[in-house]
Amino acid sequence: DDALDYIAKQNDLGKTVGDDFSEGKITLPVILAFERGDEKQKAFLQRTLGDLDQSSDDLNQALTILESTRALESTFELAADYVAQARAHIEPFADSNAKAALMETLDFCVRRAY
């Protein structure tokens, strides 16, 4: 969900793309970008998210930083890892409607675009 705020289509997401950014929410993609970024990128993230000092083109700059640091890609990879772990924990249980619903929910979590 944190990564989708930066890359989903607004009609699919059901909210304005970049809301988390404009509200200064520190989400996993931001944390990863900050950890991996250079000093200039870190200063930008501090200004725009920490201080909420944003201009009209800052979301585009944030997207560039998130892409260059592979923060979005890593966020999706981590989500897939968690889903795989959850699936492994659910798998031993007997087949049932509840198990099928859980497995469907896991699939939805990593495939969704909104």
C-alpha positions as CSV (number, residue, x, y, z in Angstrom):
1,D,0.0,0.0,0.0
2,D,2.9,2.4,0.8
3,A,4.4,1.9,-2.6
4,L,1.1,2.2,-4.4
5,D,0.7,5.7,-3.1
6,Y,3.5,6.7,-5.4
7,I,2.9,4.6,-8.5
8,A,-0.8,3.6,-8.7
9,K,-3.2,5.2,-11.1
10,Q,-5.4,7.6,-9.2
11,N,-8.7,6.1,-10.5
12,D,-7.5,2.7,-9.3
13,L,-6.2,3.8,-6.0
14,G,-9.3,5.6,-4.8
15,K,-7.4,8.5,-3.4
16,T,-5.0,11.1,-4.8
17,V,-1.7,9.6,-5.8
18,G,1.0,11.2,-3.6
19,D,-1.3,11.8,-0.6
20,D,1.2,10.1,1.8
21,F,3.9,12.3,0.4
22,S,1.9,15.6,0.7
23,E,1.0,14.6,4.3
24,G,4.6,13.9,5.2
25,K,4.0,10.2,6.0
26,I,7.2,8.3,6.6
27,T,6.5,5.0,4.9
28,L,8.8,2.1,4.0
29,P,9.7,3.4,0.6
30,V,10.7,6.7,2.1
31,I,12.8,5.0,4.8
32,L,14.6,2.9,2.3
33,A,15.2,5.9,0.0
34,F,16.6,7.9,2.9
35,E,18.9,5.0,4.0
36,R,20.2,4.5,0.5
37,G,20.2,8.1,-0.7
38,D,23.1,10.5,-1.0
39,E,23.3,13.7,1.1
40,K,21.4,15.8,-1.4
41,Q,18.6,13.2,-1.6
42,K,18.4,12.9,2.2
43,A,18.2,16.7,2.5
44,F,15.4,16.8,0.0
45,L,13.4,14.1,1.9
46,Q,14.0,15.9,5.2
47,R,12.8,19.2,3.7
48,T,9.7,17.8,1.9
49,L,8.6,15.1,4.4
50,G,10.2,16.1,7.7
51,D,9.7,19.8,7.4
52,L,6.7,19.6,5.0
53,D,8.3,22.3,2.9
54,Q,7.0,21.2,-0.5
55,S,6.7,22.9,-3.9
56,S,4.6,21.8,-6.9
57,D,7.3,19.6,-8.5
58,D,8.5,17.9,-5.4
59,L,6.4,14.8,-5.8
60,N,8.1,14.2,-9.2
61,Q,11.5,14.6,-7.6
62,A,10.5,12.2,-4.8
63,L,9.5,9.6,-7.4
64,T,12.9,10.0,-9.1
65,I,14.7,9.4,-5.7
66,L,12.4,6.4,-4.9
67,E,13.2,4.9,-8.3
68,S,17.0,5.6,-8.2
69,T,17.4,4.1,-4.8
70,R,15.2,1.1,-5.8
71,A,13.0,1.8,-2.7
72,L,9.7,1.0,-4.5
73,E,11.1,-2.2,-6.0
74,S,12.4,-3.3,-2.6
75,T,9.1,-2.5,-0.9
76,F,7.3,-4.8,-3.3
77,E,10.0,-7.5,-2.9
78,L,9.6,-7.3,0.9
79,A,5.8,-7.6,0.6
80,A,6.2,-10.7,-1.6
81,D,8.6,-12.2,1.0
82,Y,6.0,-11.6,3.8
83,V,3.3,-13.2,1.6
84,A,5.5,-16.2,0.9
85,Q,6.1,-16.6,4.7
86,A,2.4,-16.3,5.5
87,R,1.6,-18.8,2.7
88,A,4.1,-21.3,4.2
89,H,2.5,-21.0,7.6
90,I,-1.0,-21.5,6.3
91,E,-0.2,-24.3,3.9
92,P,0.0,-27.1,6.5
93,F,-3.6,-26.6,7.5
94,A,-6.4,-28.8,6.0
95,D,-8.1,-27.4,3.0
96,S,-11.1,-25.4,3.9
97,N,-13.1,-22.3,2.9
98,A,-11.2,-20.3,5.5
99,K,-7.8,-21.4,4.2
100,A,-8.8,-20.7,0.6
101,A,-10.0,-17.2,1.6
102,L,-6.6,-16.5,3.4
103,M,-4.7,-17.7,0.3
104,E,-6.8,-15.5,-1.9
105,T,-6.2,-12.5,0.4
106,L,-2.5,-13.1,0.2
107,D,-2.6,-13.2,-3.6
108,F,-4.7,-10.0,-3.7
109,C,-2.1,-8.2,-1.5
110,V,0.7,-8.7,-3.9
111,R,-1.3,-8.3,-7.2
112,R,-3.5,-5.4,-6.4
113,A,-3.0,-2.1,-8.2
114,Y,-5.2,0.0,-5.7
